[in-house]
Amino acid sequence: MTDLLAALPDVVTNGLKVGGGMIVAVGYAMVINMMATPALWPWFFLGFALAALSEITLIGMGIIGVVMALLFLQVDPEFNKTSGGSSSSDGGDPIDDILNDY
Amino acid sequence: MANEIKLTKTDRFWVFWNSQFLQASWNYERMQNVGWAFALAPALKKLYKTKEDRAAALKRHLEFFNTHPYLVAPILGVEMSLEESRANGAPVTDQTIQGVKVGMMGPLAGVGDPVFWATARPILGAFTASFALSGSWLGPILFFVVWQIIRMGFLWFTQEMGYKQGEAITNDVSGGLLQKITVGASVLGMFIMGVLVPRWMTMNFPAVVSNVKVDKDAQVNFQPVINAANHGHLTVGKIRAVIASVNAGNSVTPTKTTTLGDIFDELTPGLMPLLLTLVCVWLLRKKVSPIVIILGLFVVGILAYWAGILGA
């Protein structure tokens, strides 16, 4: 077995090393496919841009991610349906009310 | 509610025990995924009774996973409570389970290294090494025993902590909290996946694109230092002049080499890993088997290395 491995040319062994470094992309892609919805893609690219262009550590990224998830929950209309008034057209937003009265 | 399945302390103990083998079967594609599924297996076996349910649960936990081998414990705890409520009929979706996992694994991986490898272990090592230096056989033994106590204690207690926290979330009867966790975890999970692409994947492009001769004025002039050194009257001032010249951005070499990687980095660092990930996402959606993609990537790796485009 060792002889067999030694007999492989360098191009093959190093090429396999290069390929080995890339196949993690398949693992990432499967996780992404499991989670992704059109509404969630912007978060992926925001995370990418922050990680690629800054030196923020993973812990810092975790804090940013949690903060943004919490902020998103506050503004997500899904969870704010009955927060203001009793009917859907009469929300808590004053500008919305003005537009409705117009 | 009478026939609700609960994970007992014994079940949780076996998950803790198995979690010590997290890094066994580590692989390039999904890293610690097999170890993770193995750790969770005793709990899944207890929660799901039919063969189909068990298979589905294991499959769900064989997705990509990677974190610090100690900080895995709180994630296991939370995931156990999520699976428990799912088995009891709560609307815990695959997205919730996956989102919580990914959202926690990235940041916790960042916590583990500085805390354990860079702080706790050196301190304990220095302490016990002083025993060994004074000739006591207690040094190495103490190091081993105390480290195991720290390690196993941390694994068990943070796993319990995660489990209790998870239960508090899933026991919220109105279900509003769980729904919020689902959305929040998906946001966090996708965000962290975006972060991990450039941080945990590197591709080298050593191919030389251009070799430009640097103008004499833009080069660091080493001549005064060389002359002075050869004649034995080198002064601090001459060395300072060279360092100042380097700091001013002058080139150290007579030619400026630009590689393909430099160009990609100028566009955006991590651009190629991002594109590769997106291509994989697209191929998977086109129902291309992951095995085919992996074999294809090996072929691409060998060809690109042979052509000098990609480097190890």
Interface residues (C-beta under 8 A of the other chain):
Chain A: V11 V12 N14 G15 L16 K17 V18 G19 G20 G21 M22 I23 V24 A25 V26 G27 Y28 A29 M30 V31 I32 N33 M34 M35 A36 T37 L40 W41 W43 F44 F45 L46 G47 F48 A49 L50 A51 A52 L53 T57 L58 I59 M61 G62 I63 I64 G65 V66 M68 A69 L70 F72 L73 D76 E78 F79
Chain B: Y28 E29 R30 M31 N33 E63 F64 D94 Q95 Q98 G99 V102 G103 G106 P107 L108 A109 G110 V111 G176 Q179 K180 V183 G184 A185 S186 V187 L188 G189 M190 F191 I192 M193 G194 V195 L196 V197 P198 R199 W200 M201 T202 M203 T268 P269 G270 L271 P273 L274 L276 T277 V279 C280 V281 L283 L284 R285 P290 I293 I294 L297 F298 V299 V300 G301 I302 L303 A304 Y305 W306 L310 G311 A312
